[in-house]
Amino acid sequence: MPILSVHHRTVYQYRRPVSFGEHRIMFRPRDSYDQRLIEAALDITPDPAALRWMFDVFGNCVAVATFDTRSETLTFASRITLEHTPEHAPVFPLAPHATHYPFGYGAEDMPDLARSIERRWPDPRHEVDAWARSFLPADGRIPTQELLAAMTRSVRANFTYLARNEKGVQDPLTTLRGKRGSCRDFAVLMMEAVRALGMAARFVSGYLYNPRNDRARHVGGGSTHAWLQVYLPGAGWVEFDPTNGIVGNRDLIRVAVARDPAQAVPLHGSFFGLASDDLGMRVEVDVVELSGAETAPIGGQGSAPVAAR
């Protein structure tokens, strides 16, 4: 049961002092049976005039900062410590009717899952549909876990990971045709494919633990990370990281979940000035495992971890 520490620093730089609008921050990890928050600290420079906390419609913890000063830089620096319980060989206890695909959701679940089954992107030539169905055998019946694991690992094996600093996500068709993209692009492609098969999926934003002595284990470290969850009767929401071929929560630190990636942007805000004043941002993330002696409480303003605008 490792204890993980996340240090995250995001710095926005401007050509001259500018003023800032409201910033919404999804930094605080979701406490659960498989991850328990021990300590969290958030430092914002310049100091916000006010910082308040709320839960959004998905139960994510959101900090809202407002400012009354001007500055050439805006910095969000956070540290979190949490206990993580990895599933190294996940075997999901599926309901009997869901052990094989196709399966259906119960009438009691459908009102809550319906929006997570809806497709979000156009697919006029049914290319995403065809890709999703390429994982099915001729008779269309396959163990559910085998189907989702094959799709997850296919992205890892056949697509090229590229870090992208642009806001938003690629159209899934762009990702599929080019076979390249960022972690959030791969998550959205697989979400659309899973939804094409009639399953509920949602987007997850968080962090990736990549051991320092095994940097080849994963791609996508050093920044915020994204993957998806699929709702499986009997098991609930299960993690799938197509960027790294991970099935289950191993090495994944969950911060926010949402039906659409635009609803889980870790840090979003505005400034008032000329477009040319914006000199860009710098993001640094380091996730390490701590020994017991290193888990002393940490101090700071508020409670949370950080991510990109």
C-alpha positions as CSV (number, residue, x, y, z in Angstrom):
1,M,0.0,0.0,0.0
2,P,2.4,2.8,-1.2
3,I,2.3,6.4,0.0
4,L,2.6,8.7,-3.0
5,S,3.6,12.4,-3.1
6,V,2.6,14.7,-5.9
7,H,4.4,18.0,-6.5
8,H,2.8,20.1,-9.2
9,R,3.7,23.6,-10.3
10,T,2.0,25.6,-13.0
11,V,3.3,29.1,-14.0
12,Y,1.7,31.5,-16.4
13,Q,3.9,34.3,-17.7
14,Y,2.9,37.6,-19.2
15,R,4.8,40.4,-21.1
16,R,3.5,43.0,-18.6
17,P,1.4,43.0,-15.4
18,V,-2.1,41.9,-16.2
19,S,-5.2,41.4,-14.0
20,F,-6.9,38.0,-13.6
21,G,-10.4,36.7,-13.8
22,E,-11.9,33.9,-11.7
23,H,-10.0,30.6,-11.8
24,R,-11.6,27.2,-11.1
25,I,-9.2,24.6,-9.8
26,M,-9.8,20.8,-9.6
27,F,-6.8,19.8,-7.5
28,R,-8.1,17.7,-4.6
29,P,-8.1,13.9,-5.3
30,R,-11.3,12.0,-4.8
31,D,-11.1,10.0,-1.5
32,S,-12.1,6.4,-2.1
33,Y,-11.5,2.8,-1.0
34,D,-8.4,2.7,-3.3
35,Q,-6.9,6.1,-2.5
36,R,-7.0,8.1,0.7
37,L,-5.8,11.7,0.9
38,I,-3.4,12.2,3.8
39,E,-2.3,15.8,3.3
40,A,-2.8,18.6,0.7
41,A,-1.5,22.1,0.3
42,L,-2.0,24.7,-2.4
43,D,0.0,27.9,-2.8
44,I,-1.1,30.6,-5.2
45,T,1.0,33.6,-6.1
46,P,0.0,36.4,-6.1
47,D,-2.3,35.7,-3.2
48,P,-6.0,35.5,-4.3
49,A,-8.4,38.0,-2.8
50,A,-10.7,35.0,-2.0
51,L,-10.6,31.2,-2.3
52,R,-13.7,29.2,-1.8
53,W,-14.5,25.5,-2.2
54,M,-17.5,23.6,-3.7
55,F,-18.5,20.2,-5.1
56,D,-19.6,20.1,-8.7
57,V,-22.4,18.0,-10.2
58,F,-20.0,15.0,-10.4
59,G,-18.9,15.3,-6.8
60,N,-15.5,16.7,-7.8
61,C,-14.0,19.2,-5.3
62,V,-13.5,22.6,-7.0
63,A,-11.6,25.6,-5.6
64,V,-12.6,29.0,-7.0
65,A,-10.0,31.8,-6.7
66,T,-10.6,35.5,-7.4
67,F,-7.9,38.2,-7.6
68,D,-7.6,41.9,-7.0
69,T,-4.0,42.5,-8.1
70,R,-2.0,42.7,-11.3
71,S,1.2,40.6,-12.0
72,E,3.5,39.4,-14.7
73,T,3.2,35.8,-13.4
74,L,0.5,33.6,-11.9
75,T,1.7,30.5,-10.1
76,F,-0.2,27.5,-8.7
77,A,2.0,25.2,-6.7
78,S,0.6,22.2,-4.8
79,R,1.8,19.2,-2.9
80,I,-0.4,16.2,-2.0
81,T,0.3,13.0,-0.1
82,L,-2.0,10.1,-0.4
83,E,-2.3,6.4,0.4
84,H,-2.8,4.4,-2.8
85,T,-4.1,0.8,-3.1
86,P,-3.2,-0.6,-6.5
87,E,-4.9,-3.4,-8.3
88,H,-1.9,-5.2,-9.8
89,A,-4.0,-8.0,-11.4
90,P,-7.5,-6.7,-11.5
91,V,-10.3,-9.2,-11.6
92,F,-13.7,-7.5,-11.6
93,P,-16.6,-9.2,-10.0
94,L,-19.1,-8.6,-12.8
95,A,-22.8,-9.4,-12.4
96,P,-23.6,-12.7,-14.1
97,H,-25.4,-11.1,-17.0
98,A,-22.5,-8.8,-17.7
99,T,-19.6,-11.3,-17.8
100,H,-20.0,-11.4,-21.6
101,Y,-20.7,-8.7,-24.1
102,P,-23.3,-7.7,-25.2
103,F,-25.1,-7.0,-22.0
104,G,-27.6,-4.5,-20.8
105,Y,-27.9,-2.1,-17.8
106,G,-30.8,-2.5,-15.4
107,A,-33.7,-0.2,-15.5
108,E,-32.7,1.3,-12.1
109,D,-29.3,2.4,-13.5
110,M,-30.3,3.7,-16.9
111,P,-31.6,7.1,-15.8
112,D,-28.2,7.9,-14.3
113,L,-26.1,6.2,-17.0
114,A,-28.0,7.4,-20.1
115,R,-26.0,10.6,-20.6
116,S,-22.7,8.7,-20.2
117,I,-23.7,6.3,-23.1
118,E,-24.6,9.1,-25.5
119,R,-22.0,9.8,-28.2
120,R,-20.5,13.2,-28.1
121,W,-18.7,13.5,-31.4
122,P,-19.9,13.0,-35.0
123,D,-18.9,9.8,-36.8
124,P,-20.6,10.2,-40.2
125,R,-18.8,7.3,-41.9
126,H,-19.0,5.1,-38.7
127,E,-15.2,4.8,-38.5
128,V,-15.2,4.8,-34.7
129,D,-18.0,2.3,-34.8
130,A,-16.0,0.0,-37.1
131,W,-12.9,0.3,-34.9
132,A,-14.9,-0.6,-31.8
133,R,-16.5,-3.6,-33.5
134,S,-13.1,-4.8,-34.8
135,F,-12.5,-6.1,-31.3
136,L,-15.6,-8.4,-31.4
137,P,-15.5,-12.0,-32.7
138,A,-17.6,-13.0,-35.7
139,D,-20.5,-14.0,-33.5
140,G,-20.3,-10.7,-31.5
141,R,-20.0,-12.4,-28.1
142,I,-16.9,-12.0,-26.0
143,P,-16.0,-11.8,-22.3
144,T,-16.5,-8.2,-21.3
145,Q,-13.1,-7.8,-19.5
146,E,-11.3,-9.4,-22.5
147,L,-13.0,-6.9,-24.9
148,L,-12.2,-3.8,-22.9
149,A,-8.6,-5.0,-22.1
150,A,-8.0,-5.7,-25.8
151,M,-9.2,-2.2,-26.8
152,T,-7.1,-0.5,-24.1
153,R,-3.9,-2.4,-25.0
154,S,-4.4,-1.9,-28.7
155,V,-4.1,1.9,-28.3
156,R,-0.9,1.4,-26.3
157,A,0.5,-0.9,-29.0
158,N,-0.6,0.8,-32.2
159,F,-0.9,4.5,-31.5
160,T,1.9,7.1,-30.9
161,Y,1.8,9.2,-27.8
162,L,2.4,13.0,-28.4
163,A,2.3,15.6,-25.6
164,R,0.1,18.5,-26.8
165,N,0.0,21.9,-25.1
166,E,-3.1,23.0,-27.0
167,K,-6.3,23.4,-25.1
168,G,-9.1,20.8,-25.5
169,V,-9.0,17.4,-27.2
170,Q,-8.7,16.2,-30.8
171,D,-11.7,14.9,-32.7
172,P,-11.7,11.1,-32.2
173,L,-11.6,10.7,-35.9
174,T,-8.4,12.7,-36.1
175,T,-6.9,10.5,-33.4
176,L,-8.1,7.3,-35.1
177,R,-6.9,8.2,-38.6
178,G,-3.5,9.6,-37.5
179,K,-3.0,7.0,-34.8
180,R,-1.4,9.6,-32.6
181,G,-2.4,11.9,-29.8
182,S,-2.2,12.9,-26.2
183,C,-3.5,10.9,-23.2
184,R,-6.8,12.9,-23.3
185,D,-7.1,12.3,-27.0
186,F,-6.8,8.5,-26.5
187,A,-9.2,8.6,-23.5
188,V,-11.9,10.4,-25.6
189,L,-11.4,8.0,-28.6
190,M,-11.9,5.0,-26.3
191,M,-14.8,6.6,-24.6
192,E,-16.6,7.1,-28.0
193,A,-15.7,3.5,-29.0
194,V,-17.1,2.1,-25.7
195,R,-20.2,4.2,-26.1
196,A,-20.6,3.0,-29.6
197,L,-20.9,-0.5,-28.1
198,G,-23.7,0.7,-25.7
199,M,-21.6,1.0,-22.6
200,A,-21.4,4.0,-20.2
201,A,-18.0,5.8,-20.1
202,R,-16.7,8.9,-18.4
203,F,-13.5,11.0,-18.5
204,V,-10.9,11.0,-15.7
205,S,-8.3,13.6,-15.0
206,G,-5.5,13.0,-12.5
207,Y,-1.9,12.0,-12.2
208,L,0.3,9.1,-13.3
209,Y,2.9,7.5,-11.1
210,N,6.0,6.4,-13.0
211,P,8.7,5.0,-10.8
212,R,12.0,6.8,-11.2
213,N,13.9,3.5,-11.5
214,D,11.5,2.4,-14.3
215,R,10.8,5.4,-16.5
216,A,10.1,3.1,-19.5
217,R,7.1,1.7,-17.7
218,H,4.7,4.5,-18.7
219,V,4.4,7.4,-21.1
220,G,2.6,10.7,-20.2
221,G,4.3,11.4,-16.9
222,G,5.6,14.8,-15.9
223,S,2.2,16.5,-16.4
224,T,-1.4,15.9,-15.6
225,H,-2.8,12.6,-17.0
226,A,-6.2,11.5,-18.4
227,W,-7.9,8.1,-18.9
228,L,-11.5,6.8,-18.7
229,Q,-13.8,4.7,-16.6
230,V,-16.4,2.3,-17.9
231,Y,-19.5,1.3,-15.8
232,L,-19.7,-2.5,-15.5
233,P,-22.6,-4.1,-13.5
234,G,-21.3,-5.7,-10.4
235,A,-18.0,-3.9,-10.5
236,G,-19.1,-0.2,-10.9
237,W,-16.8,2.3,-12.5
238,V,-13.6,0.6,-13.6
239,E,-10.4,2.4,-14.8
240,F,-8.9,2.0,-18.3
241,D,-5.8,3.9,-19.4
242,P,-5.3,3.4,-23.2
243,T,-2.2,5.6,-23.2
244,N,-0.3,3.0,-21.1
245,G,-2.5,-0.1,-21.6
246,I,-3.4,-0.1,-17.9
247,V,-6.6,-2.0,-16.8
248,G,-7.5,-1.1,-13.2
249,N,-6.1,1.7,-11.0
250,R,-2.5,0.8,-10.9
251,D,-0.3,3.9,-10.9
252,L,-3.3,6.2,-11.5
253,I,-4.2,9.0,-9.1
254,R,-7.9,10.0,-9.7
255,V,-8.7,13.7,-9.2
256,A,-11.8,14.5,-11.2
257,V,-14.4,12.6,-13.3
258,A,-16.9,14.0,-15.8
259,R,-19.1,13.0,-18.7
260,D,-17.1,15.2,-21.0
261,P,-13.4,16.3,-20.8
262,A,-14.4,20.0,-20.9
263,Q,-16.1,19.4,-17.5
264,A,-12.8,18.1,-15.9
265,V,-10.3,20.7,-16.8
266,P,-7.9,20.8,-13.8
267,L,-7.3,24.6,-13.9
268,H,-9.3,27.1,-15.9
269,G,-9.3,30.9,-15.8
270,S,-8.7,34.1,-17.6
271,F,-6.6,37.3,-17.7
272,F,-7.4,40.8,-18.8
273,G,-4.9,42.2,-21.3
274,L,-3.8,41.9,-24.9
275,A,-3.5,38.5,-26.5
276,S,0.2,39.3,-27.2
277,D,0.7,39.7,-23.4
278,D,0.4,35.9,-22.9
279,L,3.9,34.3,-23.0
280,G,2.6,30.8,-22.3
281,M,2.8,28.5,-19.3
282,R,5.1,26.0,-17.8
283,V,4.0,22.8,-16.0
284,E,6.1,20.6,-13.8
285,V,4.8,17.4,-12.1
286,D,6.7,15.0,-10.0
287,V,5.1,11.9,-8.5
288,V,7.2,9.8,-6.1
289,E,6.7,7.0,-3.5
290,L,7.5,8.0,0.1
291,S,8.9,5.9,2.9
292,G,7.0,6.0,6.2
293,A,9.5,8.6,7.6
294,E,8.7,11.0,4.8
295,T,5.0,11.3,5.4
296,A,5.0,14.2,7.9
297,P,2.2,16.7,7.5
298,I,2.7,19.5,5.0
299,G,1.6,23.1,5.3
300,G,0.1,25.6,2.9
301,Q,-2.9,27.6,1.8
302,G,-6.0,25.5,1.3
303,S,-6.2,21.8,0.2
304,A,-5.6,20.5,-3.3
305,P,-3.2,19.2,-6.2
306,V,-2.7,21.1,-9.5
307,A,-3.1,20.8,-13.3
308,A,-3.2,22.6,-16.6
309,R,-5.4,25.4,-17.8
